[in-house]
Amino acid sequence: YTPWIGTEAVARGHELSCHGYRWESPAHMDEAAERAMIRRTVETIERIAGVRPAGWHSRSASSLNTRRLLVEHGGFLYDSNAYND
């Protein structure tokens, strides 16, 4: 448990990005589980670092629902699982 890493990163001017709560792969998660994982991840980063994460990158592969769930949750500047830019 190393909450100081988030606050130190922010203090040094870095943006934070989410990868899931425990680095889970959402590829085969059901929608409700993935929605809950996104919420829990964002809430934890906000609580520890004092800022919202700027982006998201799913472990291995996103699900068919990931992009929509991230937009639904709101607040992300990017989803770096999209390699189409």
mmCIF file of the C-alpha atoms, coordinates in Angstrom:
data_MODEL
# 
_entry.id   MODEL 
# 
loop_
_atom_site.group_PDB 
_atom_site.id 
_atom_site.type_symbol 
_atom_site.label_atom_id 
_atom_site.label_alt_id 
_atom_site.label_comp_id 
_atom_site.label_asym_id 
_atom_site.label_entity_id 
_atom_site.label_seq_id 
_atom_site.pdbx_PDB_ins_code 
_atom_site.Cartn_x 
_atom_site.Cartn_y 
_atom_site.Cartn_z 
_atom_site.occupancy 
_atom_site.B_iso_or_equiv 
_atom_site.pdbx_formal_charge 
_atom_site.auth_seq_id 
_atom_site.auth_comp_id 
_atom_site.auth_asym_id 
_atom_site.auth_atom_id 
_atom_site.pdbx_PDB_model_num 
ATOM 1  C CA . TYR A 1 1  ? 0.000   0.000   0.000   1.00 0.00 ? 1  TYR A CA 1 
ATOM 2  C CA . THR A 1 2  ? 1.763   3.110   -1.238  1.00 0.00 ? 2  THR A CA 1 
ATOM 3  C CA . PRO A 1 3  ? -0.641  6.074   -1.389  1.00 0.00 ? 3  PRO A CA 1 
ATOM 4  C CA . TRP A 1 4  ? 2.269   8.530   -1.376  1.00 0.00 ? 4  TRP A CA 1 
ATOM 5  C CA . ILE A 1 5  ? 3.043   7.632   -4.983  1.00 0.00 ? 5  ILE A CA 1 
ATOM 6  C CA . GLY A 1 6  ? -0.111  9.370   -6.238  1.00 0.00 ? 6  GLY A CA 1 
ATOM 7  C CA . THR A 1 7  ? 0.424   12.543  -4.261  1.00 0.00 ? 7  THR A CA 1 
ATOM 8  C CA . GLU A 1 8  ? 4.104   12.610  -5.216  1.00 0.00 ? 8  GLU A CA 1 
ATOM 9  C CA . ALA A 1 9  ? 3.276   12.215  -8.912  1.00 0.00 ? 9  ALA A CA 1 
ATOM 10 C CA . VAL A 1 10 ? 0.785   15.089  -8.751  1.00 0.00 ? 10 VAL A CA 1 
ATOM 11 C CA . ALA A 1 11 ? 3.262   17.255  -6.811  1.00 0.00 ? 11 ALA A CA 1 
ATOM 12 C CA . ARG A 1 12 ? 5.830   16.691  -9.587  1.00 0.00 ? 12 ARG A CA 1 
ATOM 13 C CA . GLY A 1 13 ? 3.340   17.808  -12.232 1.00 0.00 ? 13 GLY A CA 1 
ATOM 14 C CA . HIS A 1 14 ? 2.432   14.407  -13.671 1.00 0.00 ? 14 HIS A CA 1 
ATOM 15 C CA . GLU A 1 15 ? -1.090  13.478  -14.692 1.00 0.00 ? 15 GLU A CA 1 
ATOM 16 C CA . LEU A 1 16 ? -2.622  10.306  -13.334 1.00 0.00 ? 16 LEU A CA 1 
ATOM 17 C CA . SER A 1 17 ? -4.172  7.595   -15.463 1.00 0.00 ? 17 SER A CA 1 
ATOM 18 C CA . CYS A 1 18 ? -6.244  4.597   -14.428 1.00 0.00 ? 18 CYS A CA 1 
ATOM 19 C CA . HIS A 1 19 ? -5.567  0.992   -15.351 1.00 0.00 ? 19 HIS A CA 1 
ATOM 20 C CA . GLY A 1 20 ? -8.262  -0.638  -13.234 1.00 0.00 ? 20 GLY A CA 1 
ATOM 21 C CA . TYR A 1 21 ? -8.514  -1.194  -9.525  1.00 0.00 ? 21 TYR A CA 1 
ATOM 22 C CA . ARG A 1 22 ? -6.272  -4.256  -9.378  1.00 0.00 ? 22 ARG A CA 1 
ATOM 23 C CA . TRP A 1 23 ? -5.022  -4.228  -12.971 1.00 0.00 ? 23 TRP A CA 1 
ATOM 24 C CA . GLU A 1 24 ? -7.998  -6.357  -14.027 1.00 0.00 ? 24 GLU A CA 1 
ATOM 25 C CA . SER A 1 25 ? -8.663  -7.043  -17.668 1.00 0.00 ? 25 SER A CA 1 
ATOM 26 C CA . PRO A 1 26 ? -12.161 -5.857  -18.543 1.00 0.00 ? 26 PRO A CA 1 
ATOM 27 C CA . ALA A 1 27 ? -12.226 -7.853  -21.791 1.00 0.00 ? 27 ALA A CA 1 
ATOM 28 C CA . HIS A 1 28 ? -14.586 -10.488 -20.382 1.00 0.00 ? 28 HIS A CA 1 
ATOM 29 C CA . MET A 1 29 ? -16.184 -8.583  -17.472 1.00 0.00 ? 29 MET A CA 1 
ATOM 30 C CA . ASP A 1 30 ? -19.901 -8.142  -17.426 1.00 0.00 ? 30 ASP A CA 1 
ATOM 31 C CA . GLU A 1 31 ? -21.075 -4.559  -17.734 1.00 0.00 ? 31 GLU A CA 1 
ATOM 32 C CA . ALA A 1 32 ? -22.063 -4.093  -14.081 1.00 0.00 ? 32 ALA A CA 1 
ATOM 33 C CA . ALA A 1 33 ? -18.709 -5.401  -12.815 1.00 0.00 ? 33 ALA A CA 1 
ATOM 34 C CA . GLU A 1 34 ? -16.775 -3.163  -15.201 1.00 0.00 ? 34 GLU A CA 1 
ATOM 35 C CA . ARG A 1 35 ? -18.868 -0.103  -14.261 1.00 0.00 ? 35 ARG A CA 1 
ATOM 36 C CA . ALA A 1 36 ? -18.207 -0.782  -10.563 1.00 0.00 ? 36 ALA A CA 1 
ATOM 37 C CA . MET A 1 37 ? -14.471 -1.274  -11.213 1.00 0.00 ? 37 MET A CA 1 
ATOM 38 C CA . ILE A 1 38 ? -14.223 2.070   -13.035 1.00 0.00 ? 38 ILE A CA 1 
ATOM 39 C CA . ARG A 1 39 ? -16.081 3.857   -10.219 1.00 0.00 ? 39 ARG A CA 1 
ATOM 40 C CA . ARG A 1 40 ? -13.980 2.244   -7.484  1.00 0.00 ? 40 ARG A CA 1 
ATOM 41 C CA . THR A 1 41 ? -10.737 3.011   -9.295  1.00 0.00 ? 41 THR A CA 1 
ATOM 42 C CA . VAL A 1 42 ? -11.569 6.689   -9.838  1.00 0.00 ? 42 VAL A CA 1 
ATOM 43 C CA . GLU A 1 43 ? -12.827 7.144   -6.264  1.00 0.00 ? 43 GLU A CA 1 
ATOM 44 C CA . THR A 1 44 ? -9.659  5.601   -4.850  1.00 0.00 ? 44 THR A CA 1 
ATOM 45 C CA . ILE A 1 45 ? -7.327  7.790   -6.920  1.00 0.00 ? 45 ILE A CA 1 
ATOM 46 C CA . GLU A 1 46 ? -9.318  10.900  -6.018  1.00 0.00 ? 46 GLU A CA 1 
ATOM 47 C CA . ARG A 1 47 ? -9.202  10.016  -2.330  1.00 0.00 ? 47 ARG A CA 1 
ATOM 48 C CA . ILE A 1 48 ? -5.481  9.243   -2.274  1.00 0.00 ? 48 ILE A CA 1 
ATOM 49 C CA . ALA A 1 49 ? -4.089  11.823  -4.722  1.00 0.00 ? 49 ALA A CA 1 
ATOM 50 C CA . GLY A 1 50 ? -6.709  14.542  -4.401  1.00 0.00 ? 50 GLY A CA 1 
ATOM 51 C CA . VAL A 1 51 ? -7.281  14.759  -8.176  1.00 0.00 ? 51 VAL A CA 1 
ATOM 52 C CA . ARG A 1 52 ? -9.295  12.902  -10.775 1.00 0.00 ? 52 ARG A CA 1 
ATOM 53 C CA . PRO A 1 53 ? -7.350  10.693  -13.162 1.00 0.00 ? 53 PRO A CA 1 
ATOM 54 C CA . ALA A 1 54 ? -6.914  12.254  -16.602 1.00 0.00 ? 54 ALA A CA 1 
ATOM 55 C CA . GLY A 1 55 ? -7.051  9.071   -18.632 1.00 0.00 ? 55 GLY A CA 1 
ATOM 56 C CA . TRP A 1 56 ? -7.693  5.368   -18.784 1.00 0.00 ? 56 TRP A CA 1 
ATOM 57 C CA . HIS A 1 57 ? -5.809  2.415   -20.230 1.00 0.00 ? 57 HIS A CA 1 
ATOM 58 C CA . SER A 1 58 ? -7.311  -1.057  -19.776 1.00 0.00 ? 58 SER A CA 1 
ATOM 59 C CA . ARG A 1 59 ? -5.089  -4.008  -19.058 1.00 0.00 ? 59 ARG A CA 1 
ATOM 60 C CA . SER A 1 60 ? -4.583  -6.130  -22.162 1.00 0.00 ? 60 SER A CA 1 
ATOM 61 C CA . ALA A 1 61 ? -7.881  -5.359  -23.934 1.00 0.00 ? 61 ALA A CA 1 
ATOM 62 C CA . SER A 1 62 ? -10.958 -3.324  -23.261 1.00 0.00 ? 62 SER A CA 1 
ATOM 63 C CA . SER A 1 63 ? -14.448 -4.798  -23.431 1.00 0.00 ? 63 SER A CA 1 
ATOM 64 C CA . LEU A 1 64 ? -17.139 -3.879  -25.918 1.00 0.00 ? 64 LEU A CA 1 
ATOM 65 C CA . ASN A 1 65 ? -18.546 -1.640  -23.154 1.00 0.00 ? 65 ASN A CA 1 
ATOM 66 C CA . THR A 1 66 ? -15.403 0.106   -21.908 1.00 0.00 ? 66 THR A CA 1 
ATOM 67 C CA . ARG A 1 67 ? -15.509 3.267   -24.004 1.00 0.00 ? 67 ARG A CA 1 
ATOM 68 C CA . ARG A 1 68 ? -19.224 3.805   -23.343 1.00 0.00 ? 68 ARG A CA 1 
ATOM 69 C CA . LEU A 1 69 ? -18.775 3.210   -19.596 1.00 0.00 ? 69 LEU A CA 1 
ATOM 70 C CA . LEU A 1 70 ? -15.884 5.685   -19.446 1.00 0.00 ? 70 LEU A CA 1 
ATOM 71 C CA . VAL A 1 71 ? -17.999 8.333   -21.183 1.00 0.00 ? 71 VAL A CA 1 
ATOM 72 C CA . GLU A 1 72 ? -20.911 7.486   -18.873 1.00 0.00 ? 72 GLU A CA 1 
ATOM 73 C CA . HIS A 1 73 ? -18.672 7.912   -15.829 1.00 0.00 ? 73 HIS A CA 1 
ATOM 74 C CA . GLY A 1 74 ? -17.287 11.143  -17.238 1.00 0.00 ? 74 GLY A CA 1 
ATOM 75 C CA . GLY A 1 75 ? -14.214 13.201  -16.481 1.00 0.00 ? 75 GLY A CA 1 
ATOM 76 C CA . PHE A 1 76 ? -11.642 11.388  -18.615 1.00 0.00 ? 76 PHE A CA 1 
ATOM 77 C CA . LEU A 1 77 ? -9.636  13.317  -21.207 1.00 0.00 ? 77 LEU A CA 1 
ATOM 78 C CA . TYR A 1 78 ? -8.650  10.136  -23.033 1.00 0.00 ? 78 TYR A CA 1 
ATOM 79 C CA . ASP A 1 79 ? -8.920  6.383   -23.304 1.00 0.00 ? 79 ASP A CA 1 
ATOM 80 C CA . SER A 1 80 ? -5.533  5.228   -24.518 1.00 0.00 ? 80 SER A CA 1 
ATOM 81 C CA . ASN A 1 81 ? -6.846  1.833   -25.600 1.00 0.00 ? 81 ASN A CA 1 
ATOM 82 C CA . ALA A 1 82 ? -7.928  3.528   -28.814 1.00 0.00 ? 82 ALA A CA 1 
ATOM 83 C CA . TYR A 1 83 ? -5.010  3.224   -31.184 1.00 0.00 ? 83 TYR A CA 1 
ATOM 84 C CA . ASN A 1 84 ? -6.860  4.950   -34.011 1.00 0.00 ? 84 ASN A CA 1 
ATOM 85 C CA . ASP A 1 85 ? -5.500  8.465   -33.587 1.00 0.00 ? 85 ASP A CA 1 
# 
